[in-house]
Amino acid sequence: MHNVIVTGGSRGLGLCIARRLSAEGYRAIVIARQMSDQLAGTMAHAEQFRPGSLHFVPFDLCDLQNIPNLVKTLHNTAGPIYGLVNNAAMGLDGALAMMPNAQIERLILLNTISPIVLTKYVVRHMMADGGGRVVNVASILGFTGYSGLSVYGATKASMIGFTRSLAREVGTLGINVNAIAPGFMDTDMTQSLESEHREKVARRSALGRFAEVEDVAGAIEFLLGPKSKNITGTVLTVDAGATA
Ligand SMILES: NC(=O)c1ccc[n+]([C@@H]2O[C@H](COP(=O)([O-])OP(=O)(O)OC[C@H]3O[C@@H](n4cnc5c(N)ncnc54)[C@H](OP(=O)(O)O)[C@@H]3O)[C@@H](O)[C@H]2O)c1
């Protein structure tokens, strides 16, 4: 079984990715701070039908100091790491002029610095083990913008820049690096958006609806699988045509 680390796999998109990977024959290693009821249920189901295909490792990804140790332990216990899905992020909103600096720092720490540092240590193993796949979860906000989400948007745009350069850096070592840019999806992160606003966002998309976490998880599975072996350094948009 290929090991794939899925950060933020306890809820929302990450949980859907982990569930899908476990069903498709991978061993998904979920990282989040806390176990959720949904993840516990998914793990119990996976254990019944595909034993060993879903693992949970509690870890706070803002704890940069311990990332090297986390990766070392994962590699020692699970074996070679085939894939890394940098999905964990927070979506704090607010007008930049009013946003406390501590909040700006926290957003950039979790959404940008942490995935870059985690990727650094995982990629070192991938180089030694003969290759791998990295998928960075960005957002269409990284190229469109949305009032009140300037810092979040900056972090998501940074994932795209990171993807393009790293793909060039590690391509000859057999490592593919891609980004995925989802549009609005109904998860905990977007619960605060009022229904009127949601309807407006959905109406404006080419397909008149939202993309769902399953659609994005499917695209990520494609970027991890054999059919995308010659795809690297790209950004795959899954937004029901919101940016079409
Ligand atoms: N929802 C959308 O509309 C949308 C659109 C475009 C892109 N995205 C992107 O999609 C990804 C997933 O979003 P989502 O909507 O599924 O988010 P979500 O429902 O808020 O889930 C976030 C996940 O990240 C984990 N997490 C948060 N802080 C963490 C930390 N410090 N250390 C470890 N894990 C942490 C959470 O678990 P714990 O709290 O237990 O740690 C949870 O599993 C993000 O990268 C987001 O930017 C989302």
The ligand as a MOL file (V3000), in Angstrom:
LIG
                    3D

  0  0  0     0  0            999 V3000
M  V30 BEGIN CTAB
M  V30 COUNTS 48 52 0 0 0
M  V30 BEGIN ATOM
M  V30 1 N -14.1070 25.1720 2.0800 0
M  V30 2 C -13.8780 25.8790 0.9870 0
M  V30 3 O -14.7800 26.5160 0.4200 0
M  V30 4 C -12.5060 25.9140 0.3730 0
M  V30 5 C -12.3460 26.5160 -0.8800 0
M  V30 6 C -11.0870 26.5340 -1.4690 0
M  V30 7 C -10.0200 25.9540 -0.8190 0
M  V30 8 N -10.2000 25.3770 0.4070 0 CHG=1
M  V30 9 C -9.0380 24.7650 1.0230 0
M  V30 10 O -9.3240 23.4070 1.2750 0
M  V30 11 C -8.5890 22.9450 2.4080 0
M  V30 12 C -9.5140 22.2550 3.3920 0
M  V30 13 O -10.5160 23.1680 3.7780 0
M  V30 14 P -11.8100 22.7100 4.6020 0
M  V30 15 O -12.8860 23.6210 4.1700 0
M  V30 16 O -11.9880 21.2520 4.4950 0 CHG=-1
M  V30 17 O -11.3680 23.1210 6.0980 0
M  V30 18 P -11.9670 22.6650 7.5290 0
M  V30 19 O -13.2730 21.9910 7.3460 0
M  V30 20 O -11.8920 23.8870 8.3790 0
M  V30 21 O -10.8950 21.5940 8.0420 0
M  V30 22 C -9.6050 22.0030 8.3680 0
M  V30 23 C -8.7770 20.7970 8.7450 0
M  V30 24 O -7.4620 21.2500 9.0970 0
M  V30 25 C -7.1150 20.7740 10.4070 0
M  V30 26 N -6.2820 21.7580 11.0960 0
M  V30 27 C -6.5940 23.0420 11.3900 0
M  V30 28 N -5.6040 23.5980 12.0840 0
M  V30 29 C -4.6340 22.6450 12.2460 0
M  V30 30 C -3.3750 22.5990 12.9030 0
M  V30 31 N -2.8930 23.6690 13.5420 0
M  V30 32 N -2.6700 21.4540 12.8800 0
M  V30 33 C -3.1560 20.3520 12.2480 0
M  V30 34 N -4.3290 20.3380 11.6000 0
M  V30 35 C -5.0600 21.4670 11.6100 0
M  V30 36 C -8.4750 20.5870 11.0950 0
M  V30 37 O -8.4100 19.6620 12.1770 0
M  V30 38 P -8.1540 20.1360 13.7170 0
M  V30 39 O -8.9650 21.3840 13.9120 0
M  V30 40 O -8.5650 18.9800 14.5690 0
M  V30 41 O -6.6800 20.3830 13.8200 0
M  V30 42 C -9.3060 20.0420 9.9530 0
M  V30 43 O -9.0500 18.6640 9.8000 0
M  V30 44 C -7.8730 24.1870 2.9520 0
M  V30 45 O -6.5590 24.2290 2.4560 0
M  V30 46 C -8.6760 25.3450 2.3760 0
M  V30 47 O -7.8970 26.5190 2.2640 0
M  V30 48 C -11.4110 25.3310 1.0160 0
M  V30 END ATOM
M  V30 BEGIN BOND
M  V30 1 1 1 2
M  V30 2 2 2 3
M  V30 3 1 2 4
M  V30 4 1 4 5
M  V30 5 2 4 48
M  V30 6 2 5 6
M  V30 7 1 6 7
M  V30 8 2 7 8
M  V30 9 1 8 9
M  V30 10 1 8 48
M  V30 11 1 9 10
M  V30 12 1 9 46
M  V30 13 1 10 11
M  V30 14 1 11 12
M  V30 15 1 11 44
M  V30 16 1 12 13
M  V30 17 1 13 14
M  V30 18 2 14 15
M  V30 19 1 14 16
M  V30 20 1 14 17
M  V30 21 1 17 18
M  V30 22 2 18 19
M  V30 23 1 18 20
M  V30 24 1 18 21
M  V30 25 1 21 22
M  V30 26 1 22 23
M  V30 27 1 23 24
M  V30 28 1 23 42
M  V30 29 1 24 25
M  V30 30 1 25 26
M  V30 31 1 25 36
M  V30 32 1 26 27
M  V30 33 1 26 35
M  V30 34 2 27 28
M  V30 35 1 28 29
M  V30 36 1 29 30
M  V30 37 2 29 35
M  V30 38 1 30 31
M  V30 39 2 30 32
M  V30 40 1 32 33
M  V30 41 2 33 34
M  V30 42 1 34 35
M  V30 43 1 36 37
M  V30 44 1 36 42
M  V30 45 1 37 38
M  V30 46 2 38 39
M  V30 47 1 38 40
M  V30 48 1 38 41
M  V30 49 1 42 43
M  V30 50 1 44 45
M  V30 51 1 44 46
M  V30 52 1 46 47
M  V30 END BOND
M  V30 END CTAB
M  END
